[in-house]
Amino acid sequence: MQGIFFALLAAICNSLIGVFSSVLISQGLSSGEIAFWRCLIAFILIALLYLYKYGLVDLLMINKKELFRYIILAFFGLNVMYLGETMAISYINISLVSFLLYASGILTIILSFIYFKEQITIIKICCIISVFLGISIIFMNNIAFNGNVIGLFLAISAGIGYSLYIFFNKKWKIISDLKTLCYLFLFGSIFLGIPLLSNNIQLSLSIYNLPYMLLLVFVPTIGGFYCTNKAISMTKISNVQLVEMSEPFIVTILGILCLKQMPTTYEFIGGVFISLGLIFIIKNEV
């Protein structure tokens, strides 16, 4: 149950991404810049903490295989996920982004069955069916609206990136510690910084934006990633992905309270089907 607890804690932390990102977008920051700054600031803070506790020599003690794995994890878990999620928020409601991101994580469950030989139970089959029904209802409702299709695909691509991050993290048995976070955020900053530099985008982060950016860094970025990594090391990756689907519940409430973003009837129905998957898996684990 410790793994389930950390997965739920990760969902709580991640639920605040949409709120803080929406505020920063309204203040004039681009999606790419938000993703870059949250990653770079997280790297700087964790690197300073690591250097203070263990020193530079220990930080640099890493072999080529570990380095390669951190690069792959950063690409899928930070570059693809962060950029896709933040850009999707510009097109569709944060609750819809959250539902589609975690619903796309059905890929993790499929990979866990194939690669890790995790048991295929009736409950997990019901969960997969329920999630696919939810995605279908939400997608068909939004496909006719201008701009929404872009947001849908961005959110789904972010979910696929996150699924691959979880899969490779479990496959390589990555340890959840400060060094791991340090290298992940280092390479994530590089991936996210390249498009900004190549397009000569002027960075506009200021003291006015900083409080929300720091909240975005500390809670969902550092806290969310740490809890996710801990959960992966303690339980099945299919359980991690399914439990983190609880995030849309929290995001929907935050979207209503903080951003006045009311879900449509079809989004609500689709969300119910997706959320049923979470209920199935938690009932199976308790």
FENQUIWO-V862702 format. One record per residue. RES is the residue in one letter. SS is DSSP state (a for helix, b for strand, c for the rest). PHI is phi in degrees with one decimal (none if undefined). Layout:
RES:SS:PHI
RES:SS:PHI
//
This chain:
M:c:none
Q:a:-62.2
G:a:-61.9
I:a:-63.6
F:a:-61.3
F:a:-67.0
A:a:-65.6
L:a:-66.0
L:a:-64.5
A:a:-62.7
A:a:-63.2
I:a:-63.9
C:a:-62.1
N:a:-68.4
S:c:-64.3
L:c:-89.2
I:a:-57.5
G:a:-61.6
V:a:-63.9
F:a:-65.3
S:a:-65.9
S:a:-62.5
V:a:-63.9
L:a:-66.0
I:a:-64.1
S:a:-67.0
Q:c:-88.5
G:c:106.0
L:c:-82.2
S:c:-79.2
S:a:-61.1
G:a:-63.5
E:a:-68.4
I:a:-61.7
A:a:-61.1
F:a:-66.8
W:a:-65.7
R:a:-63.9
C:a:-78.3
L:a:-66.1
I:a:-64.2
A:a:-61.2
F:a:-61.7
I:a:-60.4
L:a:-64.3
I:a:-69.2
A:a:-63.3
L:a:-63.6
L:a:-64.3
Y:a:-65.8
L:a:-62.5
Y:a:-66.4
K:a:-84.7
Y:c:-122.9
G:c:93.2
L:a:-68.5
V:a:-58.6
D:a:-65.6
L:a:-63.5
L:a:-85.0
M:c:-79.4
I:c:-150.6
N:c:-92.3
K:a:-64.4
K:a:-63.7
E:a:-62.9
L:a:-61.8
F:a:-61.0
R:a:-65.2
Y:a:-63.6
I:a:-64.7
I:a:-63.3
L:a:-63.2
A:a:-66.1
F:a:-63.4
F:a:-78.3
G:a:-82.1
L:a:-116.0
N:a:-67.1
V:a:-66.2
M:a:-68.7
Y:a:-60.0
L:a:-67.5
G:a:-63.2
E:a:-66.1
T:a:-65.9
M:a:-68.0
A:a:-62.0
I:a:-61.4
S:c:-73.2
Y:c:-110.4
I:c:-133.1
N:c:-59.5
I:a:-64.0
S:a:-65.7
L:a:-68.6
V:a:-58.4
S:a:-64.0
F:a:-59.9
L:a:-70.3
L:a:-60.8
Y:a:-79.6
A:a:-67.1
S:c:-64.0
G:c:-68.9
I:a:-58.8
L:a:-59.3
T:a:-60.2
I:a:-65.0
I:a:-63.3
L:a:-64.7
S:a:-66.8
F:a:-67.7
I:a:-76.3
Y:a:-88.1
F:c:-92.6
K:c:57.8
E:c:-67.4
Q:c:-63.6
I:c:-90.7
T:c:-100.2
I:a:-60.1
I:a:-63.1
K:a:-69.3
I:a:-64.5
C:a:-61.1
C:a:-62.8
I:a:-61.3
I:a:-60.5
S:a:-62.4
V:a:-65.1
F:a:-62.1
L:a:-62.0
G:a:-61.5
I:a:-61.1
S:a:-61.3
I:a:-63.5
I:a:-65.1
F:a:-64.7
M:a:-65.2
N:a:-69.9
N:a:-96.3
I:c:-66.3
A:c:-82.3
F:c:-96.3
N:c:-60.8
G:c:87.2
N:a:-66.7
V:a:-61.0
I:a:-61.6
G:a:-62.0
L:a:-61.4
F:a:-68.0
L:a:-64.6
A:a:-65.4
I:a:-66.3
S:a:-64.4
A:a:-63.0
G:a:-65.3
I:a:-65.2
G:a:-61.0
Y:a:-66.4
S:a:-61.4
L:a:-66.8
Y:a:-61.4
I:a:-62.0
F:a:-61.8
F:a:-67.6
N:a:-59.8
K:a:-71.3
K:a:-60.7
W:c:-92.7
K:c:52.8
I:c:-69.4
I:c:-79.5
S:c:-87.3
D:c:-145.6
L:a:-63.3
K:a:-63.6
T:a:-59.1
L:a:-61.5
C:a:-60.5
Y:a:-71.3
L:a:-61.7
F:a:-73.0
L:a:-63.5
F:a:-70.2
G:a:-62.4
S:a:-63.1
I:a:-66.0
F:a:-58.9
L:a:-77.0
G:a:-80.9
I:a:-58.8
P:a:-61.9
L:a:-66.2
L:a:-70.3
S:a:-66.6
N:c:-97.7
N:c:52.8
I:c:-76.7
Q:c:-79.1
L:c:-75.2
S:c:-124.0
L:c:-66.2
S:c:-137.5
I:a:-59.4
Y:a:-64.7
N:a:-85.7
L:a:-56.3
P:a:-56.3
Y:a:-69.0
M:a:-65.2
L:a:-67.1
L:a:-63.2
L:a:-63.4
V:a:-71.7
F:a:-72.0
V:a:-83.5
P:a:-77.0
T:a:-73.6
I:a:-75.1
G:a:-63.3
G:a:-63.7
F:a:-67.5
Y:a:-62.2
C:a:-66.2
T:a:-62.6
N:a:-61.9
K:a:-64.5
A:a:-62.8
I:a:-61.3
S:a:-76.8
M:a:-111.1
T:c:-147.5
K:c:-66.1
I:a:-67.3
S:a:-64.0
N:a:-67.5
V:a:-59.0
Q:a:-62.4
L:a:-69.9
V:a:-65.8
E:a:-69.1
M:a:-70.0
S:a:-70.0
E:a:-56.3
P:a:-56.1
F:a:-56.9
I:a:-68.1
V:a:-63.4
T:a:-60.6
I:a:-63.7
L:a:-64.8
G:a:-63.2
I:a:-70.1
L:a:-73.4
C:a:-95.0
L:a:-115.6
K:c:57.3
Q:c:-97.7
M:c:-84.9
P:c:-70.2
T:c:-74.9
T:a:-60.8
Y:a:-69.1
E:a:-63.7
F:a:-65.9
I:a:-63.7
G:a:-61.5
G:a:-64.4
V:a:-64.1
F:a:-63.1
I:a:-63.3
S:a:-68.2
L:a:-60.9
G:a:-59.8
L:a:-63.6
I:a:-62.6
F:a:-58.5
I:a:-73.0
I:a:-66.4
K:a:-62.4
N:a:-71.3
E:a:-88.3
V:c:-73.3
//
